[in-house]
Amino acid sequence: MSVTNSEQSSPISDAIDLERLANFAIDKQDWSEASRLLTESLTLRRTADGGTDAAYGLILDKLAAVCIEQGKLKEAMEHLNEALPILEAAFYPSHGSIAAILEHQGDCFVGEGKFAEAEPLYKRAADIFITSVTMENRMALRALYKLGKVYISLTRSAEAKTTLQKALKYVDTPLGPLAEFRYHLALASIQLNEMDEARDLLHKAAADFKQRSNYARVADCCKSLANLCCLDNENSEAEEWLRQSVLYEQMAVNAPYPEDIFLATLLRA
């Protein structure tokens, strides 16, 4: 006996269909459409079950991530604050979905320049990811990367270096974002006045960024090398690094690089 479409349809199934469409919109970076679809899905779920189950909380988190992409940080934080108690009730304190909420809350604070508020959120998220999905997973490495950047912004250089080095051996592969970690390790080394180490890291990072055609980051490395040369009164070398930074900035305009540093990283369980 065949089942009609009307018999198959329900608020939850319709909500799931909207979520699938939202995923396609996210893949296309159509944030406005993704936001609309996820909002409609949440409305259907709230009507069907009151909006208290785990699926509802997970969609809130996804909608918050979309809001962050749109720069709607206050709205994103509202969704995250609503999602957190739902997921804490549905799961356990060290569940990976809790870490995702914490990471996105940290992203909101970073977007507002509130690095001190972001630091404990990223730290707890990293600890949860490491426990729940292992150190090698991109989620754990991404959280450590963000934590390291926050420490640099807070001038907590030693903690930045320790955090980034902790992750470094797990991204030291042809597919990993090794250059990105080296670049930020160089910034931490500069804060610690470890200039020789910083130079070496910047040279290695720049070479890898060139290979990946990430010209914006090559320009960043060149600027940092120019600053180091100025400190050592190597003025002619500093001028050459500044010249190269301008060149690579121009190249970056015509060849933008994706923001996701883990774009080519294998997902590991």
C-alpha positions as a Markdown table, in Angstrom:
| # | Residue | x | y | z |
|---|---|---|---|---|
| 1 | Met | 0.0 | 0.0 | 0.0 |
| 2 | Ser | 1.4 | 3.4 | -1.0 |
| 3 | Val | 1.8 | 6.2 | 1.5 |
| 4 | Thr | 0.6 | 9.6 | 0.4 |
| 5 | Asn | 2.7 | 12.7 | 0.9 |
| 6 | Ser | 0.2 | 14.1 | 3.4 |
| 7 | Glu | 0.5 | 11.0 | 5.5 |
| 8 | Gln | 4.3 | 11.3 | 5.5 |
| 9 | Ser | 4.3 | 15.0 | 6.4 |
| 10 | Ser | 4.6 | 16.2 | 10.0 |
| 11 | Pro | 6.0 | 19.3 | 11.7 |
| 12 | Ile | 9.2 | 17.4 | 12.6 |
| 13 | Ser | 9.7 | 15.9 | 9.1 |
| 14 | Asp | 9.1 | 19.3 | 7.6 |
| 15 | Ala | 11.6 | 20.8 | 10.0 |
| 16 | Ile | 14.2 | 18.2 | 9.0 |
| 17 | Asp | 13.6 | 19.0 | 5.3 |
| 18 | Leu | 14.2 | 22.7 | 6.1 |
| 19 | Glu | 17.4 | 21.8 | 7.9 |
| 20 | Arg | 18.6 | 19.9 | 4.9 |
| 21 | Leu | 17.9 | 22.9 | 2.7 |
| 22 | Ala | 19.7 | 25.1 | 5.2 |
| 23 | Asn | 22.8 | 22.9 | 5.0 |
| 24 | Phe | 22.9 | 23.4 | 1.2 |
| 25 | Ala | 22.6 | 27.2 | 1.7 |
| 26 | Ile | 25.4 | 27.0 | 4.3 |
| 27 | Asp | 27.6 | 25.1 | 1.8 |
| 28 | Lys | 27.0 | 28.0 | -0.7 |
| 29 | Gln | 27.6 | 30.6 | 2.0 |
| 30 | Asp | 24.1 | 31.9 | 1.5 |
| 31 | Trp | 23.8 | 33.0 | 5.1 |
| 32 | Ser | 20.6 | 34.9 | 4.7 |
| 33 | Glu | 18.8 | 31.9 | 3.2 |
| 34 | Ala | 20.3 | 29.6 | 5.8 |
| 35 | Ser | 19.1 | 31.8 | 8.6 |
| 36 | Arg | 15.6 | 31.9 | 7.2 |
| 37 | Leu | 15.3 | 28.1 | 6.7 |
| 38 | Leu | 16.7 | 27.4 | 10.2 |
| 39 | Thr | 14.4 | 29.9 | 11.8 |
| 40 | Glu | 11.4 | 28.3 | 10.1 |
| 41 | Ser | 12.6 | 24.8 | 11.2 |
| 42 | Leu | 12.9 | 26.0 | 14.8 |
| 43 | Thr | 9.4 | 27.3 | 14.7 |
| 44 | Leu | 8.1 | 24.0 | 13.5 |
| 45 | Arg | 10.0 | 22.1 | 16.1 |
| 46 | Arg | 8.8 | 24.4 | 18.9 |
| 47 | Thr | 5.2 | 23.9 | 17.8 |
| 48 | Ala | 5.7 | 20.1 | 17.7 |
| 49 | Asp | 7.5 | 19.4 | 20.9 |
| 50 | Gly | 8.0 | 22.7 | 22.8 |
| 51 | Gly | 11.6 | 23.2 | 21.7 |
| 52 | Thr | 13.2 | 21.3 | 24.6 |
| 53 | Asp | 14.8 | 18.3 | 22.9 |
| 54 | Ala | 18.5 | 18.0 | 21.8 |
| 55 | Ala | 17.7 | 18.5 | 18.1 |
| 56 | Tyr | 16.2 | 21.9 | 18.9 |
| 57 | Gly | 19.3 | 22.9 | 20.8 |
| 58 | Leu | 21.6 | 21.7 | 17.9 |
| 59 | Ile | 19.7 | 23.7 | 15.4 |
| 60 | Leu | 19.9 | 26.8 | 17.6 |
| 61 | Asp | 23.7 | 26.3 | 17.6 |
| 62 | Lys | 23.8 | 26.0 | 13.8 |
| 63 | Leu | 21.7 | 29.2 | 13.5 |
| 64 | Ala | 24.1 | 31.0 | 15.9 |
| 65 | Ala | 27.0 | 30.0 | 13.7 |
| 66 | Val | 25.2 | 31.4 | 10.7 |
| 67 | Cys | 24.5 | 34.7 | 12.7 |
| 68 | Ile | 28.2 | 34.9 | 13.5 |
| 69 | Glu | 29.0 | 34.7 | 9.8 |
| 70 | Gln | 26.6 | 37.6 | 9.3 |
| 71 | Gly | 28.2 | 39.6 | 12.1 |
| 72 | Lys | 25.0 | 39.4 | 14.2 |
| 73 | Leu | 26.9 | 38.6 | 17.4 |
| 74 | Lys | 24.2 | 39.7 | 19.9 |
| 75 | Glu | 21.6 | 37.5 | 18.1 |
| 76 | Ala | 24.1 | 34.6 | 17.9 |
| 77 | Met | 24.7 | 34.8 | 21.7 |
| 78 | Glu | 21.0 | 34.8 | 22.4 |
| 79 | His | 20.6 | 31.6 | 20.4 |
| 80 | Leu | 23.6 | 30.0 | 22.2 |
| 81 | Asn | 22.4 | 31.0 | 25.6 |
| 82 | Glu | 19.1 | 29.3 | 24.8 |
| 83 | Ala | 20.7 | 26.2 | 23.4 |
| 84 | Leu | 23.2 | 25.6 | 26.2 |
| 85 | Pro | 20.8 | 24.5 | 29.0 |
| 86 | Ile | 18.8 | 22.4 | 26.5 |
| 87 | Leu | 21.9 | 20.5 | 25.5 |
| 88 | Glu | 23.3 | 20.3 | 29.1 |
| 89 | Ala | 20.0 | 18.6 | 30.1 |
| 90 | Ala | 19.9 | 16.3 | 27.1 |
| 91 | Phe | 23.6 | 15.2 | 27.3 |
| 92 | Tyr | 26.4 | 15.4 | 29.8 |
| 93 | Pro | 28.9 | 18.2 | 30.6 |
| 94 | Ser | 31.7 | 16.9 | 28.4 |
| 95 | His | 29.6 | 16.1 | 25.4 |
| 96 | Gly | 31.0 | 17.5 | 22.1 |
| 97 | Ser | 27.8 | 19.5 | 21.4 |
| 98 | Ile | 28.5 | 21.5 | 24.6 |
| 99 | Ala | 32.0 | 22.3 | 23.4 |
| 100 | Ala | 30.5 | 23.6 | 20.1 |
| 101 | Ile | 28.3 | 26.0 | 22.0 |
| 102 | Leu | 31.2 | 27.2 | 24.1 |
| 103 | Glu | 33.4 | 27.7 | 21.1 |
| 104 | His | 30.7 | 29.7 | 19.3 |
| 105 | Gln | 30.2 | 31.8 | 22.5 |
| 106 | Gly | 34.0 | 32.4 | 22.4 |
| 107 | Asp | 33.7 | 33.5 | 18.8 |
| 108 | Cys | 31.1 | 36.1 | 19.7 |
| 109 | Phe | 33.3 | 37.5 | 22.4 |
| 110 | Val | 36.3 | 37.6 | 20.1 |
| 111 | Gly | 34.2 | 39.4 | 17.5 |
| 112 | Glu | 33.5 | 42.1 | 20.1 |
| 113 | Gly | 37.2 | 42.3 | 21.2 |
| 114 | Lys | 36.4 | 40.7 | 24.5 |
| 115 | Phe | 39.4 | 38.3 | 24.6 |
| 116 | Ala | 39.4 | 37.7 | 28.4 |
| 117 | Glu | 35.8 | 36.5 | 28.2 |
| 118 | Ala | 36.6 | 34.2 | 25.3 |
| 119 | Glu | 39.6 | 32.6 | 26.9 |
| 120 | Pro | 37.9 | 30.3 | 29.5 |
| 121 | Leu | 35.2 | 29.3 | 26.9 |
| 122 | Tyr | 37.8 | 28.2 | 24.3 |
| 123 | Lys | 39.8 | 26.4 | 27.0 |
| 124 | Arg | 36.8 | 24.4 | 28.2 |
| 125 | Ala | 35.8 | 23.7 | 24.6 |
| 126 | Ala | 39.3 | 22.4 | 23.8 |
| 127 | Asp | 39.4 | 20.2 | 26.9 |
| 128 | Ile | 36.0 | 18.7 | 26.0 |
| 129 | Phe | 36.9 | 18.1 | 22.3 |
| 130 | Ile | 40.2 | 16.5 | 23.3 |
| 131 | Thr | 38.4 | 14.2 | 25.8 |
| 132 | Ser | 35.4 | 13.4 | 23.5 |
| 133 | Val | 36.9 | 13.1 | 20.0 |
| 134 | Thr | 40.7 | 12.9 | 20.6 |
| 135 | Met | 43.5 | 15.4 | 20.2 |
| 136 | Glu | 43.9 | 14.7 | 16.5 |
| 137 | Asn | 40.4 | 15.8 | 15.5 |
| 138 | Arg | 40.1 | 19.1 | 13.7 |
| 139 | Met | 37.6 | 20.3 | 16.3 |
| 140 | Ala | 40.1 | 19.9 | 19.1 |
| 141 | Leu | 42.9 | 21.5 | 17.0 |
| 142 | Arg | 40.6 | 24.4 | 16.0 |
| 143 | Ala | 39.7 | 25.2 | 19.6 |
| 144 | Leu | 43.4 | 25.1 | 20.6 |
| 145 | Tyr | 44.2 | 27.4 | 17.7 |
| 146 | Lys | 41.6 | 29.9 | 18.7 |
| 147 | Leu | 42.8 | 29.6 | 22.4 |
| 148 | Gly | 46.4 | 30.3 | 21.3 |
| 149 | Lys | 45.3 | 33.4 | 19.3 |
| 150 | Val | 43.4 | 34.7 | 22.3 |
| 151 | Tyr | 46.4 | 34.3 | 24.5 |
| 152 | Ile | 48.5 | 36.3 | 22.0 |
| 153 | Ser | 45.8 | 39.0 | 22.0 |
| 154 | Leu | 46.0 | 39.0 | 25.8 |
| 155 | Thr | 49.8 | 39.1 | 25.7 |
| 156 | Arg | 49.9 | 35.9 | 27.6 |
| 157 | Ser | 52.7 | 34.7 | 25.3 |
| 158 | Ala | 54.0 | 31.7 | 27.2 |
| 159 | Glu | 50.5 | 30.2 | 27.4 |
| 160 | Ala | 50.0 | 30.9 | 23.7 |
| 161 | Lys | 53.3 | 29.1 | 22.9 |
| 162 | Thr | 52.4 | 26.1 | 25.1 |
| 163 | Thr | 48.9 | 25.8 | 23.6 |
| 164 | Leu | 50.0 | 26.1 | 20.0 |
| 165 | Gln | 53.0 | 23.7 | 20.5 |
| 166 | Lys | 50.6 | 21.2 | 22.1 |
| 167 | Ala | 48.7 | 21.0 | 18.9 |
| 168 | Leu | 51.6 | 21.4 | 16.5 |
| 169 | Lys | 52.6 | 17.8 | 16.2 |
| 170 | Tyr | 49.1 | 16.8 | 15.2 |
| 171 | Val | 49.0 | 19.2 | 12.3 |
| 172 | Asp | 52.5 | 18.5 | 11.0 |
| 173 | Thr | 51.2 | 16.7 | 8.0 |
| 174 | Pro | 50.9 | 17.7 | 4.3 |
| 175 | Leu | 47.2 | 18.1 | 4.9 |
| 176 | Gly | 47.3 | 20.1 | 8.1 |
| 177 | Pro | 47.4 | 23.8 | 8.6 |
| 178 | Leu | 51.0 | 23.8 | 9.9 |
| 179 | Ala | 51.8 | 27.2 | 8.5 |
| 180 | Glu | 49.0 | 28.9 | 10.4 |
| 181 | Phe | 50.2 | 27.4 | 13.7 |
| 182 | Arg | 53.8 | 28.4 | 12.9 |
| 183 | Tyr | 52.8 | 32.0 | 12.1 |
| 184 | His | 51.0 | 32.4 | 15.4 |
| 185 | Leu | 53.9 | 30.7 | 17.2 |
| 186 | Ala | 56.1 | 33.3 | 15.7 |
| 187 | Leu | 53.9 | 36.1 | 17.0 |
| 188 | Ala | 54.1 | 34.5 | 20.5 |
| 189 | Ser | 57.9 | 34.2 | 20.1 |
| 190 | Ile | 58.1 | 37.9 | 19.2 |
| 191 | Gln | 56.2 | 38.8 | 22.4 |
| 192 | Leu | 58.7 | 36.7 | 24.4 |
| 193 | Asn | 61.6 | 38.4 | 22.7 |
| 194 | Glu | 62.7 | 35.1 | 21.1 |
| 195 | Met | 63.6 | 36.8 | 17.8 |
| 196 | Asp | 65.7 | 34.1 | 16.1 |
| 197 | Glu | 63.0 | 31.5 | 16.7 |
| 198 | Ala | 60.4 | 34.0 | 15.4 |
| 199 | Arg | 62.4 | 34.6 | 12.2 |
| 200 | Asp | 62.8 | 30.9 | 11.6 |
| 201 | Leu | 59.1 | 30.2 | 12.1 |
| 202 | Leu | 58.1 | 33.1 | 9.8 |
| 203 | His | 60.4 | 31.9 | 7.0 |
| 204 | Lys | 58.9 | 28.4 | 7.2 |
| 205 | Ala | 55.4 | 29.7 | 7.4 |
| 206 | Ala | 55.8 | 32.0 | 4.5 |
| 207 | Ala | 57.2 | 29.3 | 2.3 |
| 208 | Asp | 54.2 | 27.0 | 3.1 |
| 209 | Phe | 51.7 | 29.8 | 2.6 |
| 210 | Lys | 53.2 | 30.5 | -0.8 |
| 211 | Gln | 52.8 | 26.9 | -1.8 |
| 212 | Arg | 49.1 | 27.0 | -0.8 |
| 213 | Ser | 48.6 | 30.4 | -2.6 |
| 214 | Asn | 47.6 | 32.0 | 0.7 |
| 215 | Tyr | 49.1 | 35.3 | -0.3 |
| 216 | Ala | 47.4 | 37.4 | 2.4 |
| 217 | Arg | 49.3 | 35.3 | 5.0 |
| 218 | Val | 52.5 | 35.6 | 3.1 |
| 219 | Ala | 52.1 | 39.4 | 3.3 |
| 220 | Asp | 51.6 | 39.1 | 7.0 |
| 221 | Cys | 54.8 | 37.1 | 7.4 |
| 222 | Cys | 56.7 | 39.6 | 5.3 |
| 223 | Lys | 55.5 | 42.5 | 7.5 |
| 224 | Ser | 56.5 | 40.7 | 10.6 |
| 225 | Leu | 60.0 | 40.0 | 9.1 |
| 226 | Ala | 60.3 | 43.6 | 8.1 |
| 227 | Asn | 59.6 | 44.6 | 11.7 |
| 228 | Leu | 62.2 | 42.2 | 13.0 |
| 229 | Cys | 64.7 | 43.6 | 10.5 |
| 230 | Cys | 64.0 | 47.1 | 11.7 |
| 231 | Leu | 64.7 | 46.1 | 15.3 |
| 232 | Asp | 68.1 | 44.9 | 14.2 |
| 233 | Asn | 68.8 | 48.0 | 12.1 |
| 234 | Glu | 68.7 | 45.9 | 8.9 |
| 235 | Asn | 67.0 | 48.6 | 7.0 |
| 236 | Ser | 67.6 | 47.5 | 3.5 |
| 237 | Glu | 66.3 | 44.0 | 4.3 |
| 238 | Ala | 63.3 | 45.6 | 6.0 |
| 239 | Glu | 62.5 | 47.6 | 2.9 |
| 240 | Glu | 62.7 | 44.4 | 0.8 |
| 241 | Trp | 60.3 | 42.6 | 3.1 |
| 242 | Leu | 57.9 | 45.5 | 3.0 |
| 243 | Arg | 58.1 | 45.6 | -0.8 |
| 244 | Gln | 57.2 | 41.9 | -0.9 |
| 245 | Ser | 54.3 | 42.4 | 1.5 |
| 246 | Val | 52.8 | 44.9 | -0.8 |
| 247 | Leu | 53.2 | 42.6 | -3.8 |
| 248 | Tyr | 51.6 | 39.7 | -2.0 |
| 249 | Glu | 48.7 | 41.9 | -0.7 |
| 250 | Gln | 48.0 | 42.8 | -4.3 |
| 251 | Met | 48.1 | 39.1 | -5.3 |
| 252 | Ala | 45.7 | 38.3 | -2.5 |
| 253 | Val | 43.1 | 40.6 | -3.9 |
| 254 | Asn | 42.9 | 38.6 | -7.1 |
| 255 | Ala | 43.3 | 35.2 | -5.3 |
| 256 | Pro | 41.4 | 35.2 | -2.0 |
| 257 | Tyr | 42.0 | 32.3 | 0.3 |
| 258 | Pro | 39.3 | 30.6 | 2.3 |
| 259 | Glu | 39.2 | 31.5 | 6.0 |
| 260 | Asp | 38.9 | 27.9 | 7.2 |
| 261 | Ile | 42.4 | 26.9 | 8.0 |
| 262 | Phe | 41.4 | 23.3 | 8.1 |
| 263 | Leu | 40.0 | 23.3 | 4.6 |
| 264 | Ala | 42.3 | 20.4 | 3.4 |
| 265 | Thr | 42.7 | 18.6 | 6.7 |
| 266 | Leu | 41.5 | 15.0 | 7.0 |
| 267 | Leu | 38.8 | 14.5 | 9.6 |
| 268 | Arg | 40.2 | 12.0 | 12.1 |
| 269 | Ala | 38.1 | 10.3 | 14.8 |
